[in-house]
Amino acid sequence: MSADYPDEPWRLAGEAFVSVWSVPSRELPRLRDVVTPLTVGGRAVVVTAWIDYTPPGQLSYHELLATVAVRHGWAPAASITEIWVDSEASRAGGRALWGIPKELATFELDRADALTASAATDEEWIATATFSSRGPAAVPARARFSVIQAGDGRPRVSPVRARLRPRLASATWTVNPDGPLGYLAGRRPLLNVQLTDARLLFGALPR
């Protein structure tokens, strides 16, 4: 695998399988001081996603991530707390360009239905999940949000623009309780969505 990566913004394509969780703020992984979690009644919103990046995007790889909704004015924003990829280029680029703490993992994906996926590092298994589609896909939609990471002690804000077709899904997760996503073990997501025909523009446009 090569560690060469494109300049930002990255133009990516693929499909994502997203779960939304409610987690007591005291049980969250520690966020960097540059961001503050968005909480309601002492609970924070965690969004996890399995993503299968494919052509015609600039890079093709698999990804598992967890993000926490954070405060950033009135616009939607998230901070990535855990993330794994099976691409050296994605790992190197994510860290260098945006301060995203990407690690390498091995993925097994079965797309016979919607998705059956598992991820593990050389030291431990992380999680497995099965998603099943529910109903037809909606009309294409557009979304804009920011990813905020720490950079030299200051917030590093990266814009993300997306076009996708959402589709409701059901999901069953099994999370290693002693692993990095252990704070989700034994919990059930509030919502599961399959995002098809996704196109992402990740990062700032050249000035």
N, C-alpha and C positions, 0 to 999 in steps of 0.2 A: 504494500500500500504506500502511496506517495503522500507526503505532507504538504505538497504544493497546493495552494488554495486560491480561489479568485479574489480580486479586490471587491470591497463592498460597493453597491449592494449585491447580495446574492439573489439570483433569480431561480427559484426552486419550484418544483411541481411534485404532485403526489397525492396521497390520501392519508388522513389522520383519524384516529379513534380516540375520542376525548372523554374523560370522566371528570365530573365536578364534585368536590368533597367539602364537607364542613368539618373543621378541625378546631378544637379548643386552642386558643392562641398560645397557651402555656406549653402545649405539646408540639408546637412547630419546631422544625430545625432552626437553629440560630441564623437570623438574617444579619447581613452586614449593616453597620450603623448608618449607612447612607440611605436606607429605605425604612419605611414604617408600614407594617401590615395593615390592611383595611379590615377592620373587625366590626361585627355587629353582635352585641350581647356576649362579648368575650370569645367569639368564634371567628375564625378566619376562613377564607375561601382558598382552597388548593385545587389547581387544575393539573391533571396528568394527561399525557398523550403518548400514544404509540404512533410513529409516523414512518411511512414508507415513501421515501423520496425517489422519484423515477424521472426518466427523460420525459419531456424536453428540458427539464431543469438542468442547471449547470453541474450539479453533483447528484450522484445516486448512492443512497445509504439508508440505514435504518436508525431509528432514534427512539429512546424512551426518556421522557422528561417529567419533572414536577416543578410547578411554579406556584408562587403565592401572590394573590392580589395585593397590591400596595397602593399607597396614596401618591397621587401625582396630579395635582390640580383637579380638573373635572374630567380628564380623559382616562380611559381604561389603561391600566398599566400592571405589569407583573414582574416579579423578580425570580429568576430561575435558581432553585436551590439544589436540585440534583438533575444530572443529565448524562446519558450514555449514548455513544454512537459506535458504529463499526467501520468508521472511516478515519484514517489518519489525517486526511486533508480537512475534514470537518472539525476534528478535534483541534488541530493547530490553528485553523482560521477562527473558530469560535473564541478561543482564548485570546489570540492576538488582536483581533478586530474589535471585540465587544466585551471582553472580560467574562465570557460565559464559561463556567467550570466544567467543560466537557471531559468525560473519561471514556475509555474504550471498554466495550463489552461485546459478548457474542450473542447473537440473536437467532431465534428460530421462529419463523413466521409461516403459518398455514393459512392460505387465502381461499380454502375450499368453500367456506361460508363467508362471513364478513371478515373475521380475523380470529385466529388463535395464535398467541405470541408468548414468548418467554425471553428473558434476558438474564445473563449471568456474567460476572467477571471471572478472572482466573481464581479468585479467592472464595467467591460465594455466589449463590443465586440471588437475584434481586426480586423478581416478580414474574408471575404468569397471569394472563388474562384471556378471556374469550368474549368477543363481541358478536352480537347477532343484530341484523338490520330489522327495523320496525317501521313498516309503512314506506311510502314512496319518498324519493328525494324532493326537497323543496326547490323553488326557483333559485337560480344563482344569486348570491349575496356578496356584498363587499364589507370588509371590516378593516379598521385601523386601530392600532394600539401601540404601546411602547414597552420595550423590555429594558429594565433598569438594573444594572449591575454596578459593582464597586470598581472604581478605577483611580488609583493614586489617592484614595481617601475621599473621593468625590463621586457623585452619581454619574454613571455613564449611560446616557439615554439613547437607545437605538429604536428608530421607528420601524414598524412592520405594517405592510399593506397586504391584504389578502383578498382573493376572489375564490369563492367555493360554493358548493351545494350541500347544505346541511341535511341530515337524515337522522331521525331518532333511532336509538339502538338500546339494547339491553346488554349488560356486561357482568361478568363474574370475575372477580380478582382473587388471587392468592398471593400474599405479600410475605416475604421473609421477615418475621417479627424481630429478628436480630440484625437485619440488614439496614441499609441506608434509607429505605422507605418504610421502616418499621412503624413509624407513627401512623401509617395507614392500615396496618394489619388489623383484621377483625372489623373494619368499617365497611359500610356500603356507600357507594356514590349516590349523590342526590340526583344526578342527571348523566346520561351517556349519549353521545352524539357521534355519528360517522360523518366526516367531512370529505366529500368526494370532489373530483375534478378541481383540486386545490391548486392555486397559483400564488406563490408568495414572493414578495419583494422585501428582503430583510436587510436593514441597514440604510444609511444615509446616501442620498444621491450625490454625485460629484457637484461641487460648487462651481 
